[in-house]
Amino acid sequence: MNDRRPLSFYLLAIFFAVFVLFLYGPTITIAVLSFQGPSGGLTFPMNGTSLHWFRNLFEQQAVGDIWGSFRRSFALGLIVMVITVVVSLMGGMAFRKKFHGSSFVFYLVITSLIIPSILISLGVGILFNILDWDVHWSTSGLGAQLTWTLPFGLLIMFAVFNRFDARYEEAARDLGASNWQVVRYIVLPIIAPSLIGVGLFGFTLSYDEFARTLLTAGTYNTLPLEIYGMTTSVTTPVLYALGTLTTLFSFFVIAAFMGLFAWTQRKLKTPPPIDQLEQV
């Protein structure tokens, strides 16, 4: 019996390795350069190693409004996440049954994915100026980002409910459950992992969004805008230190959502209490 792998396996393995290197190479490079010595520069070779630039990052005067922009991006990401989850859930349930004009509404929803992001940002900014409303990250910025996150969330929920087995709901109603009890004890627990995925999409897409926030953030920058501004003025590895910490924070967010997903999966092993479903 010949256990040798075909040539195609090694070619695909090499291609995959090159792809991973291309994907994570820049991030690894930035992480390495962030440990430059106090007299180090922005490129190789490194001039010593230290944590100098990480300490420098926490000096407010050295990095402008970086922590304020981080708080704004974090708060905006949480708001976008909540709205995306709620609206996507409502939209997914609404589209379970065909209604007049549903196709038009569907294509209208996903149109914003096709329009260039910078045009969305420009349009929202102009609209707020015409209406004499203040352009601010929590209003116009929020609206612009929702045009990016909601279509993704809705598409996920459409796919989830497309394969949802309605017999679970019918069984609950046969036991005397009300519509709210069916949603609370049957629908939501089953689709909980998907809702966590929608929440992760909403937060991460908002947290690192640049183009749709560029002309809608107003006076105060979000983190991506602040980092972009730093690239034109900061000429030290403090920028790399910020990139390293931002990457670690992103991994932390993903790990937190994965932990929530695992916890939800364990909870789903226990079926909903039948006595609660029988209460009318």
N, C-alpha and C positions, 0 to 999 in steps of 0.2 A: 504494500500500500504506500503510495507516494504522498508524503505529508508536506511537500514543498508548496509554498504559496505561489500563486501566479504572479507574473511581472506587474500586472495591473494593480495588485495590492500594494506593492512597494511604491509605484508611481503615485497612487492616491494618498499613501501615507506621507510621501514627500510633499505633495501638494497641500495636504492638511497642515503639516508642520510649518510650511511657508506661510499659509493663511493665518495660523495662530500667531506666528512671529510678527506678521504685518499688523494684526489686530491689536496685540498687546505690546509690541515693541516700543511704540512711542511712550506709552504709560510707564513701562519699565525704565526707559531712558530718563524720563523726567524724575522718577523716584530716585534713581541713582544720583543724578545731578543735584538733587535737593540736599544731599549730604556733603556738598562741597565745603571746604574749609573757609574760614572768615575772609580770606583774600581770593577765594575762588570766583570763577566767572560763569558764563552761561553755556559754555561748551567744554568738551573734552580737550586736553587731559585734565583730570581733576587736580586741584591744588590742595591736597590734604582732605581729611574727612572730619566732620563735626556735626553737631546739632545747632550750629550758630543761626542758620537761617530759619529754623523752626522757632527758636526763641525770638528772633527778630520779627517773625510773623505776628507774635502776640503783642508787639509794641504798636499801639494804635496809630501813632504818628508816622510809623514807617510804611503803613499799608493803607492809609486813607480810611474809607468807610467799609472795609471788607467785612467786619463782623456785623455791621448794620445791614449790609446787603445780604449776608447769609441769613439773618433773622427774617428779612423780608421774603427771600426765596423759600425758606422753610415754611413760613406762615402761608404764603401763596400756594405752595405745593399741597399743604394740608387742606386748604379751602377747595382747591381744584379737585383733589382726591375725593372729598366728601360729595361734592356736587356731581362729579362724574359717576360715582357709584350709584347715587340715588336716581339720577336721571336715566342712566343706562338700564338700571333695573326696571324702572317704570316704563321706559321705551320698549325693552325686551318683552315685558308682559303685555303691553298694548299691541305689539305686532304678532302676538300668538294667534290672533284671529284676523282674517282679512277684512279690511274696511275700505271704504271708498276713498281713493286717493293715496293709498298706502305706498304704492310704487313711487309716486311723485315725492312723497315725504322722505322715503328711503334715499332716493338719489339726491334730494336736496340736502340731506344730512351729510352724506359723504362727499359732497361737492367741495367742501372746504379742504379736503385732503389733496385735491387736485390743484387748487389755486395756490400759487407761490406764497410762501409764508410772509415775505416782506410786503406783498400787496395787501394781505389781511391786516398786517400791522398798520400800514399806511391808511387803509380804508377806515379802520376803527378810530385811529387818531384824528382823521379829518372829520368823521362823524361827530366825535365828542367836541371838536372845535366849533362845528356848525351849530350844535345844540347848546353851546356855551357851557359845557360841563368841564370840570377839571379833569385833565389827563393824569391818572394816578395808577400805580401798580395794582391797587386793590379794586379798581373799578374797570377802567379801560384795559389794563393789563390782564385782569381776570377774564374779561370777556374774550379777548383775543386768544388767550390760552385755551379756553373752553372750546373754541372752534377747532382745536387740534386734538384735545383729549376725548371729547364726547364721541366723535365718530369711531375712534378705536374702541371705546367702551361699549358703544351700541353694537358694533360688529361682533364683538365677543359675546354679548348677551343674545344676539340673534342666533348665533351658532349654538349656544347653550340650550336655549329653549327649542331650537329646531329638533334636538334629539332628546328633549325632556319627555319622560314617559308619564302621560296624563293619568294613567291608571292609579298612581299613588294618590292623586287628588280625589279621584272617584272613590277609592277605598276609604279615604278619610271622611268624605261626605256621607258615605253609607253608614259610617259610625256616628253620624250626627254632628260633625264639625261644621262650624260656620265658615264663611269665606275667609275671614281674618285668621281663624285658627288654621285653615289649610295653608295659607301663606306663611304664617309664623312657624308652624310645627312641621310642615312638609316641604314646601317650596324653598324657603330660605335655607334650611339646613342642607338640602341637597345641592343647591347652587352656591353655597358658601365659599368653596375653594375658587370658583370662577369669580365671585365678587372680590375676593382677595387679589386675584390677578388683575382685575379692572382697577382696583385701588392702587396697586403697584404701578400699573401703566400710568394712571393719572398723576401720581406723585412724581415719578421719575421724568415723565415727559414735560411736566411743568417746571421741575427743579432746574433742568438744564436747557430750557427753551431760550433761545436768543433772538431769532428773527422776528417772532410775533410779539416780543416784548420791547424791541428796539425803539419803536415809535409810540409805545403805549404806556411806558413805565413812568413817564413824567419826570419830576425833579429827582426822585430817589431811584437809584439803580438796584436791580436784582443782582444776584451773584454772577451769572454769566456776563452781564453788562459791565460789572465792576472788573471782572477778570480781563475782559476785552480792553477796557480802559487802561488797565495796568500794563498790558503788552506794549503800549506806546510810551510809557513813562518809566516803568521799573526795569532796571538793567542789572539786577542782581538775582541770585538763585532763590530769593524769597518767593518769587513767582512759582518756582518749581516746588517749593515747600508747600505752598498753598494747593498746588495741583495734587500733590501726594496726599495731603489731608482730605481734600475733596474726594479723591478716589477711595480712600479708606472709609469715609462717611457713606459713599455710595454702596460699598460692600456691606457696611453695617445695616443700611436700610434694606438691602436685598435679604440679608440674613434674618432680619427681624420679620420680614414678610414670610420667609420660608418657615421660620419658627411658628408663626401664626397659622400658616397653612398646615403644618404637621399637627399642631394642637387641634385644629378644626377636624382633620382627618380622624384623629383619635376619638373626638367627641361624636363623630358621625357613626362610629361603630355601635353606639348605644341608640336604639330606635326611640322615637318620641314617645313619651308616656301615653298609653292608650286612654287612661282615665282622664287626661287633659283633653284629648280629642273628643271624648264622649260628652264633655260639658257643653251644653248649648246655651 
